[in-house]
Amino acid sequence: MSGAEKHELRKVFGTKVRRIRKERGLSQEALADVAGLHRTFVGFVERAETNVSIDNIGRIADALGVSAASLLTSE
């Protein structure tokens, strides 16, 4: 997987997290609180500025009430 492909997956993930978070009426801070993460980290994730660990993908998915796999596929 090339660097560009890895970044594209981060963009897909971040975009899905932002869309679902907004659909749920959650702020970045509220999502971070539920997921046990820092608010600024959620912002980095949504802007595809960080490489998210599998553990944090799971925390975010659980906090949003969706499967981790669903956050990694583009629609």
N, C-alpha and C positions, 0 to 999 in steps of 0.2 A: 504494500500500500504506500503510495507516494505521500509526500508532505502535504500536497494540495488536497488529496483524498481524505487524509486525516482531518485537516481543517474543515473540509466540507461536512464531515460527520459531526464535528463539534457545532457547526452552524445549524445543522438539522436538529440536533439535540437541544441547543439553546432556544431555537425558534419554537420548538414544540413545548418546552418548559414554559416559556413566556406566554404562549397562546393558552395553554391549559390553566396556568396560574391566573390569568386575567378572566378566563371563563368561570373560574371558581370564585372570583371576586377577592383574590388574595393579593396583598402587597408583597414586594420582595421580602420585606422584614417578616411578615406573617408566615410566608412559606419557609423562610430560614428558621424561624422559631420552631415550627412544627417538625422540620427535618433535622433539627439539631445542628444547623450550620450558621455561619456568619452571613449577615445581610449582604455585605460587599461581595462575598463569594458567589451568591446567587446572581448578582449583577454580572460578575465575570463570566459565569456559565452562560447566561442569556446572550451575552455579546460574543461568545465563542473565544474568549480571551484566556481560557485555562483548559488544561487537560483534566477531565474529571475522572476520579477513580471509580472502579466498579462499586465500591461500598457507598460512595456518595450518589452515584446514579440510583442505587437501590433506595437510599434515604429520600431522595427527591421524588422518585416514583411513588413510594409509600405515602409521602406527605400529600401528593396530588391525587392519590387513589387510583393510580393506573399501573400497568405493568412496565417494568424497566424496558422490555423489548419495544413497547409501543413508542417510547421516546426516541428510539434510535432509527426509526423508519420514516422516510418522507412520504407524504400523502399527495 
